[in-house]
Amino acid sequence: NLVPGLSGYAGSAAEFKWKSFQPRVGVNYALGAEKHTLLRASYARYADQLGGSTVPWDNPTGGGGLGGIAVVWNDLNHDHTVQPNEIGATIRALGGFDPANPNALFSANQIDPNLKAPLTDEFQIGVEHQLLPDFGLGLTGTYRKRTRLLFSPYIGASSADYQDIAATHVPGYDINGNIVGYTGNIYGTSLPSSFTGGELVTNRPDYNQEYFGLTLQATKRLSNKWMLHGSVAYNDWKQNIKNAATACVDPTNQRLPQDLFYNVGNPIPGTGPTCQSGQLYNQSLGSGGFTNVWINSHWSFHVSGLYQLPWNFNVAGNFFGRQGYLNPAFVAFDSGNGEGTRTVLLGSPTDYRLKNVYEFDIRLEKVVSLFQKADITFSADIFNLLNSNTILQRQGDASNQAPHPDQPCSSSNPCTGTYGTIAEVQNARALRFGARISF
């Protein structure tokens, strides 16, 4: 009854133009008479591809997401099930559906006619030097700046509509009931009567991301029966919020938007935190991704090598390490005034980081000639030789899971969260045998 069927939408004309100028230039220069030192420099601009959810954003049948409405619900008979007589006022639309015009062939959502593709400007400077005929070093510095990221604030809502609604900062708990930390201010709003729940897709103002990386590499080519390659990298990825009133709208510092239609004024890309300058992290999503992995490490290294033994035996090894990723702690908070459940950060994301990860793998192989132009290689690999069992994922939800979360903590009503629960551990030591025919 509240969300009737809709048909007859014939589409719309093109609403914006996605044009980008992407210049790229690079230069190499060799020093000295023997050209043993090479200098490199480059500049490149990249424009994001057009996302599949942007074009149908203002499709009234739910093209910008699942169409529907959010309503107030009062569980009068306390059976935890919604009945028609328990549904109160409509809070807002979801997916562009307009509850004030349920049969309208237009959407509450809008697309900025001046929408532009997000840009990445990249500068690289490097130097490579040949110390020996078979050994060289390289150092590369990279700077990137991302601008014009996409943004979906609610139409008709501004930062001026938000006030601090939490009487105190909300605590978060680990699985043992210990307090992990406290949230910052939590903001809510009483939206104007003209509010429809529609969202505007536009470019995020007063906001940019910056990345700086430095990589040192050393390569010893195969000669005198051995080879070696090593690298060490430093990375620093930050976001800059010049004006929170326009770059965030809702100043509540959230882990990242779980659901665009439940978070006012959040950017579409899944990086966070939503309203705090400083370190960025990226949620590992998509095919093969892990929802509790938050990619951010300042340093990493990698060393691999091979040595040729007598009788066509080869021994090789690989050693890898990186700083542990962030594990941002949060509490799920619902103000009850229509914002829905938000994942509010406890402190800064950098306050919570997993342990550093290291792994050492080795290989022994034997090459056997079959005939003139073919051979077979028998191999034995040991992965994670030291059998490290580093925790790679932990639960980040520190919300109070007590039987009565709204009541004070006590022995009969213990406050506990799930923060710290182990979700993934480094693979145990593994032995693999193989054979490869080459011809």
N, C-alpha and C positions, 0 to 999 in steps of 0.2 A: 504493500500500500504506500509505503514511503518512497520507494524507488521503483516506479513503474517501468515497463518496457519502453524502449525507444527505437524507432526505425525511421528511415527516410533521409538520413544524413548523407548528403551528396558530396561531401568533401569541401575543400576551400581552395582558393587560388594560392599561389606562392606568397608566403608572408615575409620572407627575408631572403637575402642573398648571402651565400657563404663563399666569399672570395678572399683569397689570401695571396700576398706577395712573399715568396720564400727565397731570398737571395742566399747564396752559399759561395764562399771563396776560401782558397787555401794556398799556402806557399811553403815550399821547402827550399832550404839553402844549405849547401855543403861547404864546410870550412876547411882551409888548409889545402896544400898541394895534393895530399893523398886522400882527401875527402873522408877522413875517419870520424868527423863530427858532423852530424846532421841536425839542423834547426828546423822546426815545424811550427806553423801557426795557421789557425783556421777560424772562420766565423760561419755559422749556419743558423738559419731560422726555419723552424718547423711549425706547421699548423696542424691542430688536431683534426681527426676525421669527424664527420658529422655523425653523432650518435643516433641509434635507431629509435630512441625514446623522445627525441627532440621534435621531430616533424609532426607526430600526432599528438603533441602535448595538449592542444586545445580541441581535440576530437571529443564531442559531447558524449560519445558512447563509451568513453573510458580509455581513449588512446594514450593519455598521459599517465595511465595507471588504472587499477581496477576502480570502476565507478561505484560510488556509494555515498553514504553520509555517516558522520559520527554524531551520536546522540548521548544525552544524559540518561543514565539508567539508575533507578532506585529499586533495589531488591527488596520489595515490600514483604514478601513471605520468606525471605532468607533461604531460598532453595538453590541459589547460585545459578538459576536459569532465567533467561529473559522472557517475560510475558508481555503481551501488547499493552496492558494497563500500567506497566512499570516503565514505559519509555517516556522520557521527558522531552525537553526542548532540543532541537537540532543545534549542534555546535558548529559544524562546518561540513563542506562537501569534501569528497575524496575523488581523486582522478578527474577533476574538472566538471563533475556533475553539479548542477545548480539546483538545490532543493527549493529555491524560490520560484523556479521555472522548470519543473520536472519533465515537461514534455517539449522543452525548447530545443531547437536544432542548432544550438550554439553552446559553448562551454563557458564555465566560470574561469577557466584557465586562459592565459594570454601568452603570446610570444612577442618579445621585443622586436619590432621591425628593423632595429639597428643591431640585431644580434650578430656577433662576430666570432670567428673561430678562435679558441684559445691558442696562444703563441708560446713557443719556447725559443729563446735566443741562447745560443751556445758559443762560447769562446774556448779554444784549446791552444795551449802553448806547450811544446815539447822539445826535448833535446835527446839525441841518441849518440853514443860514443863507442867506437870499436877500440877496446883496450888491447886485444890480441886478435890474431886472425880468426879465432873461433870463439871469441868471448866479447859480448857487448853489454852496455848498460843503457837504460832509457828512463827518462823522467818526464811525466806528462801531468799538466795541471788543467783542470776542467772547471769552467764556471757556467752555470745555466740559470736563467731567470724565466719563470713562467708567469704570464699575465693573461688577463681577460678570461679567467676560468669561469665556467658556467655556475649559475646561482638561481635559486628558485624561491624568492621571498613571497610570503602571502600578500596578495593585493589588498591594500587598505590598512595594513598593519605596519607600524614603524617602531623604532626603539623607544620612542617617547611613550608608547602604550605599556611598557613593561616596568614592573616594580618588583622589589625583592619580596618574595612571598614565604620564604622559609624563616620561621622564628629563630632557629639556630642552624648552624651548619650540620648537615646530616652525616652521621657516622657510618662507616662501612666495617664489616666484620669478616674474619677469615673462617675457615671450617672449624676452628677450635673456639670460636667466640671471642677472639681477641680483636680489638679495634685496629683496623688497618690504617685508617686516616679519616679525614673529614672533607666534605665537599666545600666548594666556594659558595658564593651567593647563588641562589636559585630564583629565577625570575619567572613571573607569569603576567598575564594580561587579561583585562576585560575588554574584549574586542568590540569595536563599534557596531551598531545595528546594521550598517550597510555591508558588513563583512559577509562574504559568500563562501569563503574557503578556497577561492581560486588562487592559483600561483602564477607568477610571471617568470618565464625563463629569460634570463638576461645575463650579461657579463658582470661578474662580481666586482663592485667598486672598492677602491681603497684597500686592495689586497694583492699580494704577489708571493711567489715562492722563489727561494734562492738555493742553489746547490753549489757546493765547492768540493772538488775531489782532487786528490794528489796520489799518483801511482808511480812506484819505482819498480822497474823490472830488470832482471839480469838473466841472460841467456848464454849458456855454453853449448854450442852445437856439438853433434856427435863427432868426436875425434879421439884418438888414443884410447878407444874402447869405452868412453863414458860421455854422458850428456847431462845437463842440469838446467832447469828453469825455475826461477823464483820471482815472486812479486809480493809487495806489501802496499796496501791502499789505505788512505784516510778519506772519510766522507763526512760531510756536514750538510744536512738538508733542513732548511728552516722555512717558516712562513712568516710574513710580515703583515700585520693588521694595522694600517695607518689610522683608521677611524672605525671603531667598533660599532658606532651607531649606524653606519651604512654597510659595513662589511659583514656584520653578524646579525643585526636586527634583534634577535633574541640573544642577550649577552650571557645566558647560561652556558658554562663551559662543558660541553658534552664530549663523550669519547669520539663519536662520529655519528652521522645520521643513520640510524637503523632503517628508518622508514621515512621517506621524504614527506609523506602526508601527515606525519605525526611530529614533525620538527619544523617550527617556524623559521624561515630565513636561513636554511642551511645550504651549503653548496652541494651540487650534484656529485662531484667526484668523491670517492670514498677515502679521503684522507682527513686526518684530524690532528689536534683537537679543533673544535669548531670555532672557538672564539678566544684563542690564546696565542700570542706571538711566541715564537721559539721553535723547538724541535717538531718536525713532522714525522709521521709514521704512516705506512700504507698497509691496509688490511689485505692479507693474501686470499684472494677470491678467484672465481673462475675454475676452469677444469684443473683438477689436481691441487686446488688451493685449500687452505686451512683457515677457518674463520677466527681461530684464537691465535693466529700468528700475525704479529704487528711488526712489519719489516722496518728496522732502524738499527744500524750498527755503525759506529764511527770508524772501526778499523777491521781489517781482515788481512790474512796472508796465505800464501800457497807456495809450496816447494815440491817439485817432482824431479826425479832423476832416474837414470838407468846406467848399469854397468855390465859390460860384456865379459863373461867368464869363459874359461877354456871349454872346449868340447861343445860349442854352440849353446851354452847356457847363458841366460840373461837374468839379472835381478833388478827389480825396479821398486820404487817407493813413492808415496805421495803423502804429504803432510799438509793439513789444512786447519785454519783456525779463524774465528771471528768473534767479535763482541756479542754477547747475548742480546737478543731482541728485547724491545720494550714489552711489558705486560701491564698496560694501563688498567688501574683499578677503578671501578665505577659502582654506582648504585642506581637501580631503576627507580625513578621517582615520578609519581603521577600527582600533579597538583589538584586534580579534580575539576579544573576550570576549562578543560577542553584542549589543552596542549597534548594530551595523551601521555604515554610513558616515555620519559627521556632517560638516556644513559648518561648520568652526570658524573664527571670525573672527580676522583679524590685527589686533591692537590694537583701536581704536575705529572704528566705521563712519565717523565724521566725519573721520578721517584721510585718507579717499580720496573726493574729490569731482570731478566733471566740470566743465569750463569753463562759464562763464555763457553763456546763450543770448539772442541778440538777432535780431529780424527786422523789416524795414521793407517794407511793401507800399504800392503806390499804384494809383490808378484815375483814368482820364479817361473821361468819358461825354458823350454828346450826345443830347439829347431832341428828337425830331421829332414834331410833331403830325400824326396821320393824318386825323382828323376831330374833331368837336366833343367826343366823350367817349372818345377813345382816342389813345394815342401810343405810339411805339416808342423805346426807349432803346438806343443802340449804345454798347458799352463796351470798353475795353482795360484789362486788369489786369496788373500786374507784381508777382509774388510774390517775396519775398527779393531786393529790388532790389540790395542790396549784395553778393549772392551769397555770403553767409556759409556756411562749411562746417564749422560746429561739430559735434564728435562728440557724439552723443546716447546711444550705448550702447557700453560696452566690456566685454569678458569679465572676470569677477571671480575666476575660478578660478586660484589661484596654486599649486596642487598640483604637486609635482615630477613632471614627465612624462618623466624620463630612462628609458632602457631598463631600468635596474635601480634603482628609486626607493629601495630599502633600502640601497644601497651609497653610500659617500662620493662626493662630487662630484670629478670629475677631467676631464682633457682627453678621455679615452676614454669617460667616463660623465658628460657635462655635465648639470647640474641646470637644468631650464627648466620654466616653467609656461606657461599661456596668458593670464595676467593682462595686460591692456592691449590685447588683440586687438580691433580695431574691429568693432563689430557693426551700427552704424547711424550715418549722417551726415545732417545737416540737408539737406532737399531743395534742390537747386540752383535758381538763378533760373529762373522760368517766366513765359511771356507767354501770356495768354489773351484771346481776343476773344469777345464775346457780344452778343446782342440780346434785349431783353425787351419784350413787348407788354403794355400796361396799358389796361384799359377798365372 
